[in-house]
């Protein structure tokens, strides 16, 4: 009888972590202008799919945050646990009891997509991988990934680990904007560890001009996934593809989407309905550039002086980089949902820092919105009209 119960427990545990037998890879794609937040292409962008190893981008986001905050150092050596040793491929083949430097673990995720290294980092920051996954989900929600849930640090199969193309674009934006000092790791083409050299799975780094990151992903239930960041002619695009049939066809499709995206940007062919704040589907939200000039035909009649003199404003941060300020303001609008309807994103460059602001509220709406952001652990300050 005990053996029967034990077998039943194992079967139930397997059912909890494996994708259902009928799960099919769902196609989704999304391309945005990273500088303005303009949507250049969208297909099933809010459909929840299995992220596979795109999950490791969030693991790296958490790692970079810990490095920035002094909780980890690049040369710090982390111990390998029994769980980390036992992870399924792809992996470095780490053994229980040995140690690995944080920098090597980061590069192992970027290039080899090593699942054992992902668990080592997760346990160093969260104690256990399960607790770390909870923290991953919490942090993802804070940066605007509203439809993403993480259950592990690697992206190995779990039917409850889900994300969307839009959320992954948000993550691609935020990891570059928030950690410019670490983002360059994603452009690493080869990584040597021990006697072996590993090649980055992201072949766009060598086959598509301007690509500097970020990551591929694959499990049977997801198909071939990719987040790519490319800069050409002074414009940066973020592209996401879920559900490719093969790695080769996924890469070719991503290149096609990015080619069309750059054509739109360079020809000024972005429609007014594409002017949406990051991580929100409300086309009423207007994005204002760091020069305090309205962007696009839809915002042509916007009087910013009147807005700032007659309406209340919320500041959500101040940054040395305009891109970081813009991204955080856009994410704040996305987090507000209906409370942010009709808001105007403004990056104020009047001082040494770029002030990240959302304008266009009446007094009560501004305080309600700020309370909502604080409940989501986003700092904010309410400013009265200047007039």
LOBALUM-930390 format. One line per 10 residues: number of its first residue (from 1); their letters; for each residue x, y, z of C-alpha. Coordinates in steps of 0.2 Angstrom, whole numbers, plus 2048, in hexadecimal, padded with zeros to 3 digits. Layout:
N
NUM> A> X,Y,Z  ...
END
This chain:
387
1> XXXXXXXXXX> 800,800,800  80E,80C,804  816,809,7F4  806,80C,7EB  804,81D,7F4  816,821,7F0  814,81E,7DD  804,828,7DD  80D,837,7E5  81B,836,7D8
11> XXXXXXXXXX> 80E,836,7CA  805,845,7D1  815,84E,7D3  81A,84B,7C1  809,850,7BB  80B,861,7C5  81C,865,7BC  819,85E,7AB  80F,867,79D  7FF,85F,799
21> XXXXXXXXXX> 7FF,852,78B  7F4,85C,780  7FF,86C,782  804,873,771  811,881,76E  807,891,76B  80E,89D,75F  810,8AF,765  81B,8BE,75F  81E,8D0,764
31> XXXXXXXXXX> 82A,8DD,75E  82B,8EE,767  836,8FE,765  840,8FE,775  843,911,774  830,916,773  826,906,778  81E,906,767  817,8F5,762  81D,8F1,751
41> XXXXXXXXXX> 815,8DF,750  80A,8D5,75B  803,8C4,75A  7FB,8BA,769  806,8C5,773  7FC,8C3,783  7FA,8B0,781  802,8A6,790  80F,89A,789  81D,890,791
51> XXXXXXXXXX> 82C,89B,791  839,88D,792  84B,894,794  845,8A5,792  842,8A3,7A4  854,8A5,7A7  853,8B7,7A2  849,8BA,7B2  856,8B0,7BC  863,8BB,7B5
61> XXXXXXXXXX> 859,8CB,7B8  858,8C5,7CB  86B,8C1,7CA  870,8D2,7C3  865,8DB,7D0  86E,8D1,7DE  87F,8D6,7D6  87A,8E8,7D6  873,8E8,7E8  883,8E0,7EE
71> XXXXXXXXXX> 87B,8CF,7F3  886,8C6,7E7  897,8C9,7DF  89C,8C3,7CE  8AB,8B9,7D5  8A1,8B2,7E3  8A1,89F,7E3  890,896,7E5  88E,884,7EB  886,877,7E0
81> XXXXXXXXXX> 878,86D,7E9  871,85C,7E5  862,864,7DD  86D,86E,7D1  878,85F,7CD  868,855,7C8  861,861,7BC  85D,85B,7AB  867,862,79C  86B,86E,795
91> XXXXXXXXXX> 879,870,7A3  88B,872,7A7  88C,861,7B1  88F,869,7C1  892,85E,7D0  88B,85F,7E2  897,867,7ED  8A1,870,7E0  8A0,883,7DE  89E,88F,7CF
101> XXXXXXXXXX> 8A1,8A1,7CE  892,8AD,7CC  899,8B3,7BB  89B,8A2,7B4  889,89D,7B9  883,8AD,7B1  88D,8A9,7A1  887,897,7A2  875,89D,7A1  878,8A9,793
111> XXXXXXXXXX> 881,89D,788  87E,88B,78C  86D,88E,795  873,883,7A3  865,87D,7AE  871,878,7BC  879,889,7BD  867,891,7BE  863,887,7CD  874,88C,7D5
121> XXXXXXXXXX> 870,89E,7D3  85E,89B,7D9  863,893,7E9  870,8A0,7EC  863,8AE,7EB  853,8A5,7F1  859,897,7FC  84F,88A,7F2  84A,88B,7E0  838,88B,7E4
131> XXXXXXXXXX> 839,89A,7F0  844,8A2,7E2  836,89F,7D5  82A,8A8,7E1  835,8B7,7E2  838,8B6,7CF  825,8B8,7CC  823,8C6,7D9  831,8D0,7D1  82A,8CC,7BF
141> XXXXXXXXXX> 819,8D4,7C4  822,8E3,7CB  82B,8E7,7BB  81B,8E5,7B1  81A,8D2,7AC  808,8D0,7B1  804,8BF,7A9  814,8B6,7AE  816,8A8,7BB  827,8A0,7BF
151> XXXXXXXXXX> 828,88F,7C8  83B,88C,7C5  84A,895,7C0  84F,88B,7B1  83F,88A,7A6  83F,877,7A7  82D,870,7A4  820,876,7B0  80E,878,7AA  80B,887,7B6
161> XXXXXXXXXX> 81B,890,7B0  813,89C,7A3  817,8AD,79B  813,8B7,78C  81C,8BF,77D  817,8D1,784  81E,8CC,795  82E,8C6,78E  831,8D6,784  82E,8DF,794
171> XXXXXXXXXX> 83C,8D5,79C  847,8D7,78E  845,8EA,78F  847,8EB,7A2  856,8E0,7A4  860,8EB,798  859,8FB,79F  85B,8F6,7B1  86C,8EE,7B0  876,8F5,7A1
181> XXXXXXXXXX> 886,8F0,7AA  882,8DE,7A9  877,8DD,799  887,8DB,78E  888,8C9,795  87A,8C5,788  886,8C8,77A  892,8BB,77F  894,8AF,770  89F,8A2,779
191> XXXXXXXXXX> 8A2,89D,78B  8B0,892,791  8AE,888,7A1  8BA,87B,7A6  8C1,872,796  8B1,875,78C  8AB,884,782  899,888,780  891,891,771  883,89D,774
201> XXXXXXXXXX> 872,896,76E  86D,8A7,768  873,8A6,756  86C,8B7,752  87C,8BE,75A  886,8B9,74B  879,8B9,73E  86E,8C8,740  877,8D9,740  875,8E4,750
211> XXXXXXXXXX> 86F,8D5,75B  877,8D6,76D  86C,8CA,776  862,8C3,77E  85C,8B0,77F  855,8A0,778  849,893,780  842,882,77C  838,874,783  82D,869,77A
221> XXXXXXXXXX> 81D,871,780  823,883,77C  82B,881,76B  83A,88C,767  83A,89C,770  845,8AC,76E  847,8BD,775  852,8C8,76A  859,8DA,76C  85F,8E3,75D
231> XXXXXXXXXX> 866,8F4,75A  867,8FC,748  868,90E,742  866,915,754  856,90A,757  854,8FB,763  847,8EE,760  842,8E0,76C  83B,8D1,764  832,8C2,76B
241> XXXXXXXXXX> 82D,8B1,763  825,8A3,76C  821,892,764  82D,890,756  82D,87F,74D  840,87E,74C  84E,889,752  852,88E,740  841,893,73B  83F,89C,74B
251> XXXXXXXXXX> 84E,8A6,748  849,8AA,736  838,8B0,73C  840,8BB,749  84B,8C3,73C  83C,8C6,730  832,8CE,73E  841,8D9,743  844,8DE,731  832,8E4,72F
261> XXXXXXXXXX> 833,8ED,740  842,8F7,73B  83A,8FB,72A  82B,902,734  836,90C,740  841,913,732  833,917,727  828,91F,735  81B,912,732  815,90F,743
271> XXXXXXXXXX> 802,911,745  7FB,91C,753  7F2,90D,75A  804,906,75D  808,913,76A  805,909,77A  80E,909,78A  818,8FA,78D  80E,8EB,794  7FD,8F3,791
281> XXXXXXXXXX> 7F1,8F0,783  7E8,901,786  7EB,90B,776  7E5,91B,77F  7F6,91C,788  802,928,780  815,927,781  81E,937,782  830,938,77E  83F,93E,789
291> XXXXXXXXXX> 83E,94F,780  82D,952,787  826,952,775  817,947,771  81B,938,766  810,933,757  801,93A,74E  7F5,934,75C  7FE,940,768  800,94F,75C
301> XXXXXXXXXX> 7F4,95A,765  7FA,956,777  7FE,966,781  80B,961,78E  80C,972,796  7F9,971,799  7FA,95F,7A0  808,963,7AC  800,974,7B2  7EE,96D,7B4
311> XXXXXXXXXX> 7F0,95A,7B7  7F8,950,7C5  808,946,7C2  810,936,7C9  823,934,7CA  829,922,7CA  83B,924,7CA  84A,92E,7C4  858,926,7BA  869,92B,7B1
321> XXXXXXXXXX> 862,923,7A1  853,929,798  84F,917,792  84E,911,7A4  842,91F,7A9  837,91C,79A  836,90A,79C  832,90B,7AF  824,918,7AC  81D,90D,79E
331> XXXXXXXXXX> 81D,8FE,7AA  814,908,7B7  806,90D,7AB  805,8FA,7A7  804,8F6,7B9  7F6,903,7BC  7EA,8FA,7B0  7DA,905,7AF  7E1,911,7BC  7EE,916,7AF
341> XXXXXXXXXX> 7E1,919,7A0  7E5,928,797  7F5,92B,7A0  804,934,797  816,92D,79A  822,93B,79C  835,93A,79E  83B,94B,7A5  84D,950,7A1  84C,961,7A9
351> XXXXXXXXXX> 859,95C,7B6  869,951,7B7  85E,941,7B8  850,93B,7AD  840,93B,7B7  833,92D,7B3  822,934,7B4  810,931,7B0  805,940,7AD  7F3,944,7AA
361> XXXXXXXXXX> 7EA,940,7BB  7DE,949,7C6  7E2,94A,7D8  7D9,93B,7DE  7DE,930,7CF  7F0,934,7D2  7F0,92F,7E4  7E6,91F,7E0  7F2,91B,7D3  801,91E,7DE
371> XXXXXXXXXX> 7F9,913,7EC  7F7,905,7DF  809,906,7D9  80F,906,7EB  805,8F7,7EE  80E,8EF,7E0  81F,8F4,7E8  822,902,7DC  828,913,7E3  81F,923,7DE
381> XXXXXXX> 81C,935,7E3  80D,93F,7DE  80F,951,7D8  802,95F,7D7  800,969,7C7  80D,976,7C3  800,983,7BF
END
